[in-house]
Amino acid sequence: MIDFRSDTVTKPTNDMRAKMLSAQVGDDVYGEDPTVNELEKVTAKCMGKESAIFVSSGTQSNLLALLVHCERGDEYIVGQQGHTYKYEGGGAAVFGSIQPQPLDYEGNGTLDLNAVAEAIKPDDPHFARTKLLCLENTQAGQPLPLDYLSEARSFCNRHNLSLHLDGARLFNASVALRVDVQVITQHFDTVSVCLSKGLGAPVGSLLCGPVDLIKKARRWRKVLGGGMRQAGIIAAAGIHALDCHVSRLEADHARARLICEKLRSLNHPGMQISDAQTNMVFISFHDVDVHAIASRLKEKDILITPGKRVRLVTHLDLNDQDVEYFVSEFTKALD
């Protein structure tokens, strides 16, 4: 199947599988898995942070961040479409009694800092205590502007807020902006980075930040049932991903741009296509039966997620021939 639903669908490469097969392992709950320890050390250094903790998913990594920054009755400010708010099962409220305050994103994936300022609660027992601002990079495939990140850091300093980054596709942002990843991460207290999306590892994320917060996160990971034993097998995949799969993200971005160009050239009146800034193309439809298109594509071994707004995601398991085939079959299905 040619799968455009997400970059989470990738399979480990043969080289990655070989690294997993030969990984040295130990009991990570005891801190004795050498490969996990190496992954945490390498990732913390890469992010420019003191420490890191390896967890099973980006959802768990973000939840740990919320739990270490906030206490019961505290609040975090986040985008309405932010993953930590909309797509993580309300974990902050369920596990931490932490209140979200969602705001609408701007067109470029940022949160208006004036609106954030208005949402900060007064120091009054009637209100939750606002403690944290959460940003997401990329947001809907858009890398956040670098000057905005600097402004957000200064804003949080002025308002005594911590700043967390959901960096599920952080490396896509750094590659698109052509900057070292630390140019982005330097502004954040904590950073969640995912290995199982564009980087192609089968599982795993890391939360990076100061030693004291990561120590607190390690306790919460155990409470959440996230303590893993011989996890070096999957950590080895993460090390390989960081070593070998970052620079190749530009190929994914190029294929997304190619899809964008070819679909725009169709000049279909019922279809509006966003710019492809990283590895995502968004198509908004009007008076088009998208479910019928998805069914026809599936018959041709192509998978998309139907809806009024379709997201196409490129990744390491797709090549140029797949893109050409998709455009050809999509064009036929659209007629």
N, C-alpha and C positions, 0 to 999 in steps of 0.2 A: 504493500500500500504506500502511496505517496501522501504523506500526512502533513497538512498545513494547519492543524488545529492548535498546536503549541510546540514550543521547543523543549517541553518536558518529555516528549515521546521518543527522544533519541535513544539508541542502543549503544552500549560500550563498544569502542573500537577494539580491534584485535590487540593493538599495543596496550590499551588500557586493561584489557582482560589479562594480559601477560603480567602486568604489574600487580594486579589483584591476586593472581595465582601465587606469586612469589613473595607477597607481603609478610613481614614479620609481625606477629601479633602477641597480645597479652591481654590482661583484664583492664579495660579502660576505666571502670568504676574505681579501681585501685590506683589509677594513674599509671598503669604498667604496660600500656600498649604503645610500643615505640613508634609505630607508623602514625597513630592518632596524634601522639605528642609532636611528631615532626610536622604533620599537617597544621596543627594549631600554631606552632612556632612560625612556620613559613607564612601562613595567612596573616597572622598578627603583624609580622614584619612588612608584608606586602601592603597592608592597609595603613601602616604607620601607627599602630596601636600597641599598647603594652602586652595585651594578652588576648586569647581567643578560646572559644569552646566549640567543639564539634557536636552537632545535633542532627537529628534525623530529617528535619525539614525546615523550610523557610518559615512556615507557620509557627513551629516551635521556637525558632530563633527570635522571631519578632515578639512572641509572647513572653519569652524570657526577658527581652529588653523592656517591655512594659512593666513586668513584675519587679525588675531591679530599679527602675526609675521612679515608680509610683507605689504608694501604699493604698490601703483600703480608703475609699472616699476621695481619692485623688482623681484627676482628669487629664486626658491627653487630647490635643487638637490634631485633627487628621483630615484628609480629603474625603469627600463623599464617596468617591470611587476607590479610595485607598484600600490596598489589600488588607492591612491590619484592621481596618474597620469593617469592610463589606464581605470579605471572602475568607475569614478565619474563624467563623463560627461563634463570634462574640466572646472569644476566649478571655479577653481582658476583663470583661464583666463577670464571666462565669467563674474564673479561677482567682481573679485578683480584686473583685469588687471595684474595678477602675472604670470610670465613666468616660466614654468617648464624646468628643464634641466635633462632629463632622462639619466641614465647610466645603463649598463648591470649589473645584479647581478652576484656574484660569485656562485659557486656550493652550498655553504652552506647558501645562502640567504643574505649574507653581500654585502656591496658596498666596493670595493677596495678604501681605503682612499687615496692612491696615485693618483688614477684616479679622486677622488673627488677634491683633491687639484688642479689638472690640469684643472678641470672644473670651478673653482672659477674665476669669471671675475675680471679683473683689475679695479681699481677705476678710471674710464674713462667714459666720457659721451657717448662714442660709445656703451657701454655695459649696460645690465641690472645689477642691484646691487644684488649680491648673499648674501642672508640673512639667509637661513634656510637649514638644512639637514633633510630629512624625512627618517626614517627607519620603517620597518614593522616587527612585531613579533606576531605570527609566520609568516614566509614567505614560501609559498608553503608547509606548514605543518612542517617547520623546526624552532626550537627555535634558536635565534641568540646566539652565544657563549658569555659567560659573560665577558671574557677578551676583546672581540671585543667591547662590549658596553663601557667599561672603556676607551679603546683607542679612540673610537668615541667621547666621552665626552672631552677628552684632546685635540683631534684634533679640535673640534669646539671652545674650549676656545682659542687655538692658533690662529685660523683664524677668530675669532669674529663672529661665526655663532651661531644661536639658533639651538636646537635639538628637533625635535618632533617625538613621537612614535605613529604610527598607531597600537594600541594594540587590534585589533579586536578579536584576540584569545590570548591575553596576559596571561590569566590564564592557557591555555593549555601549554604555554611556561614555566610558573613557576612550574606547576605540573610535566612536563617532566624533568625539570632540578632539581626538588626537592629543590627549594629555595622559600623563601617568595617573594611575588610579588615586594616588595620594593627593593630587590636586583637588580631587573631589572629597575624599574622606577626611582631610585635615579639618574640615569645618564641623564635624559631627563628634558627639561624645561616644556614641555607639554606632556600629555598622553591622547590619545583617547581610551576608553575601551568600548567594546560592550557587552550588556546584552542579546541580542537576538540570539546569535549563540550557542556555547557550553553550556552556562549557562541557556539556555532554556526559557528566558523571551519572551513574545510575541512581544515586541517592545522596542527600546530605547538604547541610548548610553550616555556616559558622557565624557566631556572634563575636564581634571584636570590640574591645574597649579597654578601660582602665582595669588594673589588677583587682581592685576591690569590688567592682561591679561584676566582673567575670567570676570571681569567687562566689559571689551571691547567686549568680546565674547557675553555677554548678550545683548548688544545693537545690534550687528550684527545678533544674533538669531532673534530678533524682525524684523529687516530689511528684513531678508530672509523669513519671514512668519512663523517662527518656535516657536513663543510664544504660549504656551499651557495653557489652563485654569485649569479645575479640573483634572489635570494630575496625581494626587495621585493614581488613580485607576491602572495606569500602573507602576507608581513608586513603588507601593507595590510589584508588581511582581519582580522588580529589586532587592529590598531588600531581598526578599525570595531567589532569585537566588544567591546572594552573600553569604547569610547565609547557604544555603543548597546544592548548586549545584557545588561548586568548587572542593571539594575533590573527588567527583564521576567522574570527568573528567578522572581519571586514568582508569576507566572501559572502556571508549571510546577508550583510547589509546591501551588498551590490546586487544580489539576487532579488531582494525586496524592492530595490529601486527599479530593476528590470521589469518585475511584475507590474509595478505602478505605471511605468511608461507604456507598456504594451496594452494594459487594460484601458488607460486613458485614450490611447489611439483608436479605440473602438468607438468613441464619441457616443456612447449609449445614453439616452436622455434620462433613463431611470436609475442611473448609477453615478455616485459621486465618490471619488477616490482621494484619500488623504496623501500627503507627502510621506514617503518612507524615509525616516530619519535613522532608523536602526534596522532591526530585523522584522518589523511588522508593517503590514499594509492594512488599512481599515477601509472597507467599502460600505457606504450607506446606500440603501436601495429604496426606490419609490415605484410602486405599481409593478413590482417584479416578484414572482413566486420563487423565493430563495430556497424554500424547502424542496421544491421540484428540481431546482438546479443541483442542490446537494445530493439528492437521490440519483440523478443522472451521473454526476461525477463519481459517486460511490460505485456505480456499475462499471466505471472505467478505472477503478482502484485508486481513486483520489478522495481524500477525506477533508471536509471543511465543517465548521460548526455553523449551521444556518441561523439567521436572525435578521432583523432590520439593519443591523450593523455587523458585518462579518469581519473577523480578524483573521488575516493570513499571516502565519509565522514561519519564517525560514530558519533552517538549522543545519547541523552538520550531516544529517542523513539525507539531505536534498542536494541535487546537483543541477547544472545548467539544463540538461536534457529533461529533468523533471519539471523545471519551470516552463520550458517550451511546450511540453506535453500538456501541462495544466492549462496554460493560456489557450492552447488549441481546443481542448475539450470544454473549457469554460465558455469560450466563444460560441461553440456549437450549442451548448446547453442554454445559453442566453437567448438564442434565436427562437 
